[in-house]
Amino acid sequence: MKLFAIALSASLLVACGGGGSDGPSGPVTSTLSFPVQSGYKALVASGLTKSFTISGTCSGSGTKSSSPASTATTFEGVPALSATATLTLSFTNCTPASMAVTSTAYFDTNYNPLGMNSVGVNYGVYVTPMFIPTSVTVGGTGTLATQALYTDSTKAISNGSINQSYVVEADTSTTAIVNLIGKIYNSSGVLTATEQDRYRVSSTGALTPVSIDIQYANGSTNHLVLTF
């Protein structure tokens, strides 16, 4: 559940010019409650590797992988667990033709997120602890957290911030879509991108990535949709 856009620079994507999920069709407004918090922590603990297709401004394919959060370390002076995330992208109509970005996510020992580090791109620290609801229902909305971004771990230079929220969307009678929304701002407080990460959640809380939708702003018309 790491934001994709903060690991990439919009200036790297120069336009020169789908795929479906494996879940059931919808939408149907389910009346169930979905234990999203336990599902999230299980996903962090186990890790995930998924391939996706790219559409929108650019076309192509790629892979997103996150290792299990099991490496004992420290983050901002407190005990932590770390997980390595890798993004690989291949474009058919954009420059550069391929990209690979690695970042590290940090969690406390109960798998609550603490921050992230993408060396040379962003170092993120939560201003307040991320609030992940125990359970959600279709139509539910809420604020998750605000994350401060810096150019590196010294935190000497601001690189902006991210406001994170969620909305629960209809899917089927036994599943829902949790849409994680990230509003990404630069150091001047100007919106640079809006990212929507959609996960299908089952009645047991199991989370499966569906898509990542990134709409760049601040004068850019670039729009990427990654479909798993």
Beta strands, then each sheet from edge to edge (+ up, - down):
strand 1: 14-15
strand 2: 48-56
strand 3: 60-66
strand 4: 71-75
strand 5: 78-91
strand 6: 94-95
strand 7: 98-107
strand 8: 113-118
strand 9: 122-126
strand 10: 141-150
strand 11: 158-170
strand 12: 175-185
strand 13: 191-202
strand 14: 207-216
strand 15: 223-227
sheet 1: 1+ 6-
sheet 2: 4+ 5- 3+ 2- 15+ 14- 13+ 12- 11+ 10- 9+ 8- 7+
end
